[in-house]
Amino acid sequence: MNCVVFRFVCLALAFYSNALFGQSKGPVPSSELERIQLRYSAQGKTMSERLKKNPDEISSYSARGDTRLFLKDFKGSREDYEKMIELNPKLDVSHWRLGIAYFYLEEYDKAARQFEVYHQYDQIDRENGIWRFMSQFKANGLASARKGLLKYEKDDRPPYPWLYAMFAGELEPEKVFKKIDEQGFPERYKIRVQFHAYLYVGIYLELTEKDPKKALPYLRKAAANEYGRSTGTYMWQVARIHYDLVRDKLSRKEKPPVSPKK
């Protein structure tokens, strides 16, 4: 294939990808993603230098584990999180972040166990229960995941009671957003609530509909969410990563074939 033809094929693939995902640009500007990459790469190096001097410093393993996960180094993240528990076994019960690393490494049984353990630590946080559902779904399917949903008796912050009802099969995804609209939240708080709703409605559709195309617009809105981007919270980092993983999976699956060389 000569250079002109090769460039044409690349442009065609880019155009096809843009058409498939609805927009030519990602939910987070490339300049912002570059800053994230540089920030966490530098932070990871700093933590590694600290650990050379003090190999038992749990806080450095914690910080480096986070940076590694934000950079999609899930194996490295798991190693740092597990090291924290090795150094202080009491941390196991509260270490939901390790469950997330297990999930993205497709170690779903370990992930489910980690979120179940965390339930002993916090019996209000339905977000933890959702991640356990996600892990059990991946391991054993929908029926098992719904049967194993953790039980909650105390109230949780919005939109989690509605999201939990959705995962239980008691509420349609679009009705989650209707519930949010009905509350009359102040605009800034509503944007925060919408971030969580977009993320988990997207994940719910990805799992239960078995069609990532339906999930991607919601995951995109979670990654683009003003609250998430301005705060840079752990779960926003997870949202942008999850969007990337689903988008890349779709791109690989639906990329048009390239004509063989002649």
N, C-alpha and C positions, 0 to 999 in steps of 0.2 A: 504494500500500500504506500503510495507516494505521500509527501507532506501535505499537499493540498487536500487530497482525499481524507487523510487522517484528521486534519483540522475540521473538515466538513462533518465527519462522523462525530467528533467530540461536540461540535456545536449542536448537532441533531440530538445527541443524548442529553445535553444540558437543557435544550428546549423541551424535550419529552419529559424530563424530570420536573421541570417547572410547571408544565401543564398538568402532570399527575398530581402534584401537591398544591396546586392552586395559586401559588405565588412564587416569584422568582427569588425572593429573599427569605432567609430563615426568620424565626420569631425573635431572635436575639441578633443585633447587628454584629458583623464580623469583628469590628474594632473592639466591641465589648467582650466578645469571646476571646480575643487575643489578650486583653487585659486579665481576664480570668485565668487563662493559661499561664501567663507570666507570673501573676500573683501567687498562684498555688504551687507552681514549680519552684519559685524562690522560697516559699514557706516550707515546702518539703525538704529542700536542701538545708535550710536553717535547722529544722528539727533533726535531720540526720547528723549534722555537726554536733548538736547538743547531746545526742544519744551516744556519740563516740566518747564524750567526756563522762557521761552519766548514763550507762546502759539500763538502769532501773528506773528512769524518770517516766512515770506513767503519763504525765501530762503531755510529754513530747510524743509518745506513741499515739495518744489520743488525737493530737493535732495533726500528726503526719498521716494517721489513718484517714482522717477527714480529707486532707488534701489529695491523698491518693485516690479516694473514691471520687472526688470532684473531677479528677483527671482521668477517670474511667479505668484506673488501675485497681480493679476489684480484688485481685489476688493479694496485692500489696496491702490494701486496706484491711482485708481479713486478717492477714498476718499481724498487723499492728494492733488491731482490736483484740485478737486472741491473746497477744502478749500482755495486754493490760490485765486480762483476767488471770493469766498465769501468775503475774506479779501480785495481784490482789483478787482472789477468787470471789470476794464479796461483790465485785462489780458485775458479775454475770447476770444477776437478777434485773439490773437496770440497763443492760447494754442492748437496746433496740437497734443501734447502728450496726452492730455485728449481724443482726438478722437481715438488714438490707444488703450488706455485702454478700452474705450467703445467697440471698435471692438472685442477685445479678450474676453470681457464679453458678446458678442453676443447682445449688445444693438445697433443694426445697424442703426436705425433711428437717435439716438442721435449722433452716430459716423458721419453719413453723414452730419448732421447739423453742427457739429463742424468743419469738413473740409470745408464746404461751407462758414462758418464764416471766417475761416482763409484765404480764397481766397480774402476777402476784405483787408486783411493785406499784402498779398504777391501774386501778380498776375503774377508771373514768375514761381513759383515752381510747376512744373507738377507732382512731387512726391506726393504733397498734392492732386492733382486731381486724381491720381491713387488710393489713399486711399479712396477718396469719391466714385469712381467707385466700389471698392471692397465692401464698405459698402452698396451701393445701389444694387449691384448684390446680396448680401446676403439677403437683405430685399425684393427685388422685381424682381430679375432675370436679364438676360443679356440685353434684349431690353430696359428696364427701365434705366439700368446703362449706356448704350451707349447714349440713348437720353439725359440723364442728365449730360453727360461729361462737365466739366467746360471748358470755352473758354479761350484760351491764344493767345496773339498777339506778345508778346516779346519772344526773344530767351531764352533758358534754357541750362544748362550744359549737356554734353553728359553723358549717353545715353538717357536722358529723352524725347527729341523730338521723337526718334524712338520708345521708349517704349510706349509713348502716342499714337502714330499711331497704334501700335499693339493692345492696349486696345480698340481703336476705330474700329478695324477690318480692318485696311488699310495696315497692314504689318504682314507677317508671323513671328512667333517667331524666327526661325533660321536666318531670314534675319536681325534681330537686331544685331546678332553677326557678320554677314557679313559686315554690316555697320561699326561696330567697327574696324574690320580688315582693312577695306579700308582706314581708316583715317591716318594710319601711326603714331599712338600715341607713345611717348616714353614708354618703357616697364613698368616702375613703374606706370605711369599714366594710361596705358592700364589696368593694374591689378585693379586699383581703379574703372575704368569705368565698367570692367567686373563684379565686385562685385554687383553693382546696377543692371546690366543686368541679372545676374544669379538669383538674388532674385525675381525680378518682372516677369521674364519669368516663373520662377517656380510657382509663385502665379497665374499668368494668366492661366497656364495649369491646375493648381489645380481647378480653378473656372470653366473654360470653357469646359475642357475635362471631368470633373467629374471623373477623374481617378488619384488619388494622386500618383500612381506609376510613371506616366509620369512626375510629378512635382518634385518628390523627388531627382533625380540626380542633378537638377539645384539648388534646395534649399541646397543640400549638398555642392555644389561648393561655394555657397554664404557663408555658415557657415565656410568653410575651407579656404576662401580667405585670402591671405597674408595681403592685405591692411586692411581688416576688423579686423583680429585678432591682428595685430600690433597696430592699433589705438584704438580698443575697442569702437568705436563710438556707439551712441544710436541705429542707424539703424543696425549695425552689431549685437548688442545684440538682436534686434528684429529678425534678420535673423536666428540666432542660435535657438531662442525660436520657431520660426515658423517651422523650420526644425523638432525640437523635437515634436511639436504638430502633424504634418503630419505623421511623422514616427510612433508615438505612436498610432495614429488613424489606420494606416495600420496594425500595429502589432496586435491590438485588433480585427480588422476585419478578418485578414487572419491567425490568430494563429490556428494551428491544434487542433482538440478536444483531450482532455485527457481522456483516458479510465476510466470509473468509477471504484470505489473500488469493489473488489470481496469479 
